[in-house]
């Protein structure tokens, strides 16, 4: 089956996956976008598992203050290189983790990873991180966080 360049571009825009991965997923799914997205998600989770043991020595500290200064959060999100730490995908993930901590007040990183994502019920924070790992191609982990409340 011949896959159109416009279809590959559309799938890439929706998923952030590499061009060749999008083309391969569309071919495997015989042009079905829903199936292609599922294929890309599965491959992304497998990729994240392969990268889980890599050293994470770069990253950012993201902050968030909510409720007129009554709740504040700091999150230390780490990755393998400064290059990835400066990407919009990584920064967005750090911000989303801050929002999660502010809203749900997890007791530690392990419980945070298991929490249901506030913006997308049915998805946990651990899966959100794995999706970003698949996009940026590096290991990512939450090293630490602090939540303060008045």
Beta strands, then each sheet from edge to edge (+ up, - down):
strand 1: 58-66
strand 2: 71-79
strand 3: 140-149
sheet 1: 1+ 2- 3+
end
